Amino acid sequence: GLYSVNVGGVQFLSQNLFRATVRLAPNVPVGTHKARAFLFKSGLFIKESSAQLEIRKSGFEQSIFRVAHDYSLFYGIFAVSLAMLTGWLGRLVFRKD
């Protein structure tokens, strides 16, 4: 489920420049990947080009990731405290008295 095929999804902006929209699965691993483009003309393979594609976390997800790795003890204490607070509040809200 990491790859998709989009036949005809390439727009040529000039003789040597093209643009393609790539949809990535939400579970693509973070890191550097290799993107490859193949040029076909009249069904015959002409050329292949490749480039590095870096997948990174961003926004709120990146902040949580950074805190969890840089301050793991405090993150663990916070996570356990939040779970306990949520459980206690759930008990209060859904009490059958």
C-alpha positions as CSV (number, residue, x, y, z in Angstrom):
1,G,0.0,0.0,0.0
2,L,3.0,2.3,-0.1
3,Y,2.9,2.8,-3.9
4,S,0.3,4.0,-6.4
5,V,0.1,4.3,-10.1
6,N,-1.3,7.4,-11.8
7,V,-1.2,6.9,-15.5
8,G,-1.3,10.2,-17.3
9,G,-0.7,12.2,-14.1
10,V,2.3,14.1,-15.4
11,Q,2.0,17.6,-16.8
12,F,4.8,18.8,-19.1
13,L,5.5,22.5,-18.4
14,S,8.2,22.7,-21.1
15,Q,10.4,20.5,-23.2
16,N,12.5,19.4,-20.2
17,L,10.4,20.3,-17.2
18,F,7.4,18.3,-15.9
19,R,5.2,18.3,-12.8
20,A,3.6,15.3,-11.2
21,T,1.4,15.1,-8.1
22,V,2.3,12.2,-5.9
23,R,-0.1,10.9,-3.2
24,L,1.7,9.2,-0.4
25,A,0.1,6.7,2.0
26,P,-0.2,7.9,5.6
27,N,2.0,5.0,6.8
28,V,5.1,5.9,4.7
29,P,8.1,5.5,6.9
30,V,10.0,8.7,7.9
31,G,13.4,9.0,6.2
32,T,15.0,9.4,2.8
33,H,13.4,7.6,-0.1
34,K,14.3,7.3,-3.8
35,A,11.7,8.8,-6.3
36,R,12.1,7.5,-9.9
37,A,10.5,8.9,-13.0
38,F,10.3,6.9,-16.3
39,L,9.8,8.6,-19.7
40,F,7.9,6.7,-22.3
41,K,7.2,7.9,-25.8
42,S,4.6,6.0,-27.9
43,G,4.9,3.1,-25.4
44,L,8.7,2.8,-25.7
45,F,11.0,3.4,-22.7
46,I,13.2,6.4,-23.3
47,K,14.8,7.4,-20.1
48,E,14.8,7.1,-16.3
49,S,15.6,9.8,-13.7
50,S,15.8,9.5,-9.9
51,A,16.0,11.9,-7.0
52,Q,16.0,11.7,-3.2
53,L,12.7,12.4,-1.5
54,E,12.9,13.1,2.2
55,I,9.8,12.3,4.4
56,R,9.7,14.2,7.7
57,K,7.2,14.9,10.4
58,S,5.9,18.4,10.8
59,G,3.7,20.5,12.9
60,F,2.2,19.2,16.1
61,E,3.2,15.6,15.3
62,Q,6.9,16.7,15.1
63,S,6.6,18.5,18.4
64,I,5.3,15.4,20.2
65,F,8.0,13.3,18.5
66,R,10.8,15.7,19.6
67,V,9.5,15.9,23.2
68,A,9.1,12.1,23.4
69,H,12.7,11.6,22.3
70,D,14.5,14.5,24.0
71,Y,12.6,14.4,27.3
72,S,11.5,10.7,27.5
73,L,11.2,10.6,31.3
74,F,8.9,13.6,31.5
75,Y,7.0,12.5,28.4
76,G,6.4,9.1,30.1
77,I,5.3,10.6,33.4
78,F,3.0,13.0,31.5
79,A,1.5,10.2,29.4
80,V,0.8,8.0,32.5
81,S,-0.7,11.0,34.4
82,L,-2.9,11.9,31.4
83,A,-4.2,8.3,31.2
84,M,-4.9,8.2,34.9
85,L,-6.7,11.6,34.7
86,T,-8.8,10.5,31.7
87,G,-9.8,7.2,33.4
88,W,-10.8,9.1,36.6
89,L,-12.8,11.7,34.7
90,G,-14.5,8.9,32.7
91,R,-15.4,7.2,35.9
92,L,-17.0,10.4,37.2
93,V,-18.9,11.1,33.9
94,F,-20.2,7.6,33.4
95,R,-20.9,6.7,37.0
96,K,-24.1,4.6,37.6
97,D,-25.3,5.9,40.9
